[in-house]
Amino acid sequence: MSVTHDLHKGMVIRHEGQLYTVLDFRVAQTGKQKATVHVKLRAVKTGHTGERTLDELGKIEEVPTEVRHMQYLYSSGHEWVFMDTETYEQYPLTDDMLGDTVHFLVDEDTYRVQMIEGQPISLQLSPVVVLEVVDTAPVEHAGGTTNVQKEAKLSSGITIQVPLFIKNGDKIRVKTENREYQGKEH
């Protein structure tokens, strides 16, 4: 298979005996030349990312995956332990497997974990997560000014920009794709 309309984000492919996750792809065409498909890949084992063209990949094979619901239990060094909610088996996922998603993990929340041949390879986050504000400046009034923001440190350890009315202890919605404030949770 090497047809561009079959590619999609999150797809796992086998190339030269190695497994890769498709992170992104784009089609570039200049003038009358044949379209070139640029594919951003992450090696499943190492977590290294790189970009190749579809022509460089040649024939690719999609690898079937399954998704299991798993509860996040705890972290230990560079491993994050999840429990399958049906079988109660525990699976460690490494920093390389999780990437930036570790900044959005909430203890005891359930996540979708992508599996290949019974082994976890990645975690799928919701587009928006709810996190608690643990440290921010006191509530301020902007005097009629809109869109004025301040920094807030969240329970997961990341720092984002929030409106001035947000205070410590507030639960807020955060977009996982770009770490943007999406609103206060009621």
VEXLOVEX-267106 format. One record per residue (C-alpha): residue number from 1; x, y, z; residue in one letter. Coordinates in nm, 2 decimals. Layout:
<fivexs>
{n->NUM; px->X; py->Y; pz->Z; res->A}
...
</fivexs>
This chain:
<fivexs>
{n->1; px->0.00; py->0.00; pz->0.00; res->M}
{n->2; px->0.14; py->0.34; pz->-0.09; res->S}
{n->3; px->-0.17; py->0.54; pz->-0.18; res->V}
{n->4; px->-0.19; py->0.88; pz->-0.01; res->T}
{n->5; px->-0.56; py->0.87; pz->0.06; res->H}
{n->6; px->-0.50; py->0.56; pz->0.28; res->D}
{n->7; px->-0.26; py->0.75; pz->0.51; res->L}
{n->8; px->-0.39; py->0.90; pz->0.84; res->H}
{n->9; px->-0.25; py->1.04; pz->1.16; res->K}
{n->10; px->-0.20; py->0.77; pz->1.42; res->G}
{n->11; px->-0.17; py->0.49; pz->1.16; res->M}
{n->12; px->0.11; py->0.24; pz->1.24; res->V}
{n->13; px->0.32; py->0.12; pz->0.94; res->I}
{n->14; px->0.60; py->-0.13; pz->0.90; res->R}
{n->15; px->0.90; py->-0.01; pz->0.69; res->H}
{n->16; px->1.22; py->-0.21; pz->0.66; res->E}
{n->17; px->1.11; py->-0.43; pz->0.95; res->G}
{n->18; px->1.06; py->-0.14; pz->1.19; res->Q}
{n->19; px->0.73; py->0.00; pz->1.32; res->L}
{n->20; px->0.65; py->0.37; pz->1.28; res->Y}
{n->21; px->0.35; py->0.58; pz->1.38; res->T}
{n->22; px->0.24; py->0.84; pz->1.13; res->V}
{n->23; px->0.24; py->1.18; pz->1.32; res->L}
{n->24; px->0.15; py->1.40; pz->1.02; res->D}
{n->25; px->0.16; py->1.41; pz->0.65; res->F}
{n->26; px->0.12; py->1.68; pz->0.38; res->R}
{n->27; px->0.11; py->1.68; pz->0.00; res->V}
{n->28; px->0.33; py->1.93; pz->-0.18; res->A}
{n->29; px->0.30; py->2.00; pz->-0.55; res->Q}
{n->30; px->0.49; py->2.25; pz->-0.75; res->T}
{n->31; px->0.39; py->2.34; pz->-1.10; res->G}
{n->32; px->0.34; py->2.04; pz->-1.33; res->K}
{n->33; px->0.56; py->1.81; pz->-1.12; res->Q}
{n->34; px->0.41; py->1.50; pz->-0.96; res->K}
{n->35; px->0.28; py->1.55; pz->-0.60; res->A}
{n->36; px->0.52; py->1.47; pz->-0.32; res->T}
{n->37; px->0.39; py->1.33; pz->0.01; res->V}
{n->38; px->0.59; py->1.43; pz->0.31; res->H}
{n->39; px->0.53; py->1.19; pz->0.61; res->V}
{n->40; px->0.64; py->1.27; pz->0.97; res->K}
{n->41; px->0.70; py->0.94; pz->1.15; res->L}
{n->42; px->0.79; py->0.84; pz->1.50; res->R}
{n->43; px->0.98; py->0.51; pz->1.56; res->A}
{n->44; px->0.77; py->0.30; pz->1.79; res->V}
{n->45; px->1.07; py->0.14; pz->1.98; res->K}
{n->46; px->1.29; py->0.45; pz->2.01; res->T}
{n->47; px->1.05; py->0.74; pz->1.99; res->G}
{n->48; px->1.28; py->0.92; pz->1.74; res->H}
{n->49; px->1.10; py->1.13; pz->1.49; res->T}
{n->50; px->1.19; py->1.20; pz->1.13; res->G}
{n->51; px->1.03; py->1.31; pz->0.80; res->E}
{n->52; px->1.04; py->1.11; pz->0.48; res->R}
{n->53; px->0.87; py->1.13; pz->0.14; res->T}
{n->54; px->0.63; py->0.85; pz->0.05; res->L}
{n->55; px->0.86; py->0.77; pz->-0.25; res->D}
{n->56; px->1.15; py->0.72; pz->0.00; res->E}
{n->57; px->0.93; py->0.48; pz->0.20; res->L}
{n->58; px->0.84; py->0.28; pz->-0.11; res->G}
{n->59; px->0.59; py->0.00; pz->-0.03; res->K}
{n->60; px->0.45; py->0.04; pz->0.32; res->I}
{n->61; px->0.24; py->-0.20; pz->0.52; res->E}
{n->62; px->-0.03; py->-0.09; pz->0.77; res->E}
{n->63; px->0.00; py->-0.28; pz->1.10; res->V}
{n->64; px->-0.33; py->-0.36; pz->1.27; res->P}
{n->65; px->-0.37; py->-0.21; pz->1.61; res->T}
{n->66; px->-0.63; py->-0.23; pz->1.88; res->E}
{n->67; px->-0.73; py->0.03; pz->2.14; res->V}
{n->68; px->-0.78; py->-0.06; pz->2.51; res->R}
{n->69; px->-0.91; py->0.15; pz->2.79; res->H}
{n->70; px->-0.65; py->0.18; pz->3.07; res->M}
{n->71; px->-0.64; py->0.37; pz->3.39; res->Q}
{n->72; px->-0.33; py->0.57; pz->3.48; res->Y}
{n->73; px->-0.19; py->0.44; pz->3.81; res->L}
{n->74; px->0.15; py->0.59; pz->3.89; res->Y}
{n->75; px->0.49; py->0.69; pz->3.75; res->S}
{n->76; px->0.82; py->0.53; pz->3.84; res->S}
{n->77; px->1.13; py->0.70; pz->3.70; res->G}
{n->78; px->1.08; py->0.72; pz->3.32; res->H}
{n->79; px->0.79; py->0.47; pz->3.31; res->E}
{n->80; px->0.42; py->0.54; pz->3.35; res->W}
{n->81; px->0.21; py->0.25; pz->3.46; res->V}
{n->82; px->-0.14; py->0.19; pz->3.33; res->F}
{n->83; px->-0.39; py->-0.08; pz->3.41; res->M}
{n->84; px->-0.62; py->-0.24; pz->3.16; res->D}
{n->85; px->-0.98; py->-0.18; pz->3.29; res->T}
{n->86; px->-1.10; py->-0.52; pz->3.17; res->E}
{n->87; px->-0.82; py->-0.76; pz->3.25; res->T}
{n->88; px->-0.65; py->-0.56; pz->3.53; res->Y}
{n->89; px->-0.31; py->-0.63; pz->3.37; res->E}
{n->90; px->-0.06; py->-0.35; pz->3.42; res->Q}
{n->91; px->0.15; py->-0.21; pz->3.14; res->Y}
{n->92; px->0.44; py->0.04; pz->3.16; res->P}
{n->93; px->0.47; py->0.31; pz->2.90; res->L}
{n->94; px->0.80; py->0.49; pz->2.86; res->T}
{n->95; px->0.87; py->0.86; pz->2.82; res->D}
{n->96; px->0.95; py->0.79; pz->2.45; res->D}
{n->97; px->0.61; py->0.63; pz->2.40; res->M}
{n->98; px->0.42; py->0.91; pz->2.57; res->L}
{n->99; px->0.61; py->1.22; pz->2.45; res->G}
{n->100; px->0.43; py->1.54; pz->2.55; res->D}
{n->101; px->0.12; py->1.35; pz->2.66; res->T}
{n->102; px->0.28; py->1.30; pz->3.01; res->V}
{n->103; px->0.19; py->1.66; pz->3.08; res->H}
{n->104; px->-0.18; py->1.59; pz->3.07; res->F}
{n->105; px->-0.20; py->1.27; pz->3.27; res->L}
{n->106; px->-0.43; py->1.28; pz->3.57; res->V}
{n->107; px->-0.41; py->1.01; pz->3.84; res->D}
{n->108; px->-0.67; py->0.74; pz->3.81; res->E}
{n->109; px->-0.82; py->0.88; pz->3.49; res->D}
{n->110; px->-0.89; py->0.64; pz->3.20; res->T}
{n->111; px->-0.72; py->0.68; pz->2.87; res->Y}
{n->112; px->-0.72; py->0.50; pz->2.53; res->R}
{n->113; px->-0.40; py->0.31; pz->2.48; res->V}
{n->114; px->-0.30; py->0.19; pz->2.13; res->Q}
{n->115; px->-0.17; py->-0.17; pz->2.13; res->M}
{n->116; px->0.02; py->-0.39; pz->1.88; res->I}
{n->117; px->0.05; py->-0.76; pz->1.93; res->E}
{n->118; px->-0.05; py->-0.72; pz->2.30; res->G}
{n->119; px->0.20; py->-0.44; pz->2.37; res->Q}
{n->120; px->0.12; py->-0.07; pz->2.43; res->P}
{n->121; px->0.28; py->0.17; pz->2.18; res->I}
{n->122; px->0.11; py->0.50; pz->2.25; res->S}
{n->123; px->-0.16; py->0.69; pz->2.44; res->L}
{n->124; px->-0.45; py->0.88; pz->2.28; res->Q}
{n->125; px->-0.55; py->1.19; pz->2.48; res->L}
{n->126; px->-0.89; py->1.36; pz->2.47; res->S}
{n->127; px->-0.87; py->1.69; pz->2.28; res->P}
{n->128; px->-0.95; py->1.87; pz->2.60; res->V}
{n->129; px->-0.85; py->1.78; pz->2.96; res->V}
{n->130; px->-0.95; py->1.92; pz->3.30; res->V}
{n->131; px->-0.65; py->2.02; pz->3.52; res->L}
{n->132; px->-0.63; py->2.21; pz->3.85; res->E}
{n->133; px->-0.45; py->2.55; pz->3.89; res->V}
{n->134; px->-0.19; py->2.50; pz->4.16; res->V}
{n->135; px->0.00; py->2.83; pz->4.14; res->D}
{n->136; px->-0.10; py->3.17; pz->3.98; res->T}
{n->137; px->-0.09; py->3.53; pz->4.07; res->A}
{n->138; px->-0.39; py->3.66; pz->4.28; res->P}
{n->139; px->-0.71; py->3.75; pz->4.10; res->V}
{n->140; px->-0.68; py->4.09; pz->3.92; res->E}
{n->141; px->-0.91; py->4.32; pz->3.74; res->H}
{n->142; px->-0.80; py->4.45; pz->3.40; res->A}
{n->143; px->-1.00; py->4.77; pz->3.42; res->G}
{n->144; px->-1.20; py->4.70; pz->3.10; res->G}
{n->145; px->-0.91; py->4.55; pz->2.91; res->T}
{n->146; px->-1.00; py->4.22; pz->2.74; res->T}
{n->147; px->-0.77; py->3.93; pz->2.66; res->N}
{n->148; px->-0.51; py->4.02; pz->2.93; res->V}
{n->149; px->-0.36; py->3.70; pz->3.06; res->Q}
{n->150; px->-0.13; py->3.57; pz->3.33; res->K}
{n->151; px->0.07; py->3.25; pz->3.39; res->E}
{n->152; px->-0.07; py->2.96; pz->3.58; res->A}
{n->153; px->0.10; py->2.64; pz->3.69; res->K}
{n->154; px->-0.12; py->2.34; pz->3.66; res->L}
{n->155; px->-0.14; py->2.01; pz->3.86; res->S}
{n->156; px->0.04; py->1.83; pz->3.58; res->S}
{n->157; px->0.34; py->2.06; pz->3.61; res->G}
{n->158; px->0.29; py->2.26; pz->3.29; res->I}
{n->159; px->0.25; py->2.64; pz->3.28; res->T}
{n->160; px->0.00; py->2.80; pz->3.05; res->I}
{n->161; px->-0.16; py->3.15; pz->3.00; res->Q}
{n->162; px->-0.50; py->3.20; pz->3.16; res->V}
{n->163; px->-0.74; py->3.50; pz->3.21; res->P}
{n->164; px->-0.68; py->3.72; pz->3.51; res->L}
{n->165; px->-0.99; py->3.59; pz->3.70; res->F}
{n->166; px->-0.85; py->3.24; pz->3.74; res->I}
{n->167; px->-0.73; py->3.16; pz->4.09; res->K}
{n->168; px->-0.55; py->2.88; pz->4.27; res->N}
{n->169; px->-0.77; py->2.57; pz->4.31; res->G}
{n->170; px->-0.98; py->2.64; pz->4.00; res->D}
{n->171; px->-1.03; py->2.35; pz->3.75; res->K}
{n->172; px->-0.98; py->2.46; pz->3.39; res->I}
{n->173; px->-1.01; py->2.29; pz->3.05; res->R}
{n->174; px->-0.69; py->2.28; pz->2.85; res->V}
{n->175; px->-0.66; py->2.20; pz->2.48; res->K}
{n->176; px->-0.40; py->1.91; pz->2.46; res->T}
{n->177; px->-0.29; py->2.00; pz->2.11; res->E}
{n->178; px->-0.15; py->2.34; pz->2.18; res->N}
{n->179; px->-0.19; py->2.39; pz->2.56; res->R}
{n->180; px->-0.44; py->2.67; pz->2.53; res->E}
{n->181; px->-0.69; py->2.76; pz->2.80; res->Y}
{n->182; px->-1.04; py->2.66; pz->2.69; res->Q}
{n->183; px->-1.25; py->2.77; pz->2.98; res->G}
{n->184; px->-1.33; py->2.72; pz->3.35; res->K}
{n->185; px->-1.47; py->2.39; pz->3.46; res->E}
{n->186; px->-1.79; py->2.43; pz->3.66; res->H}
</fivexs>
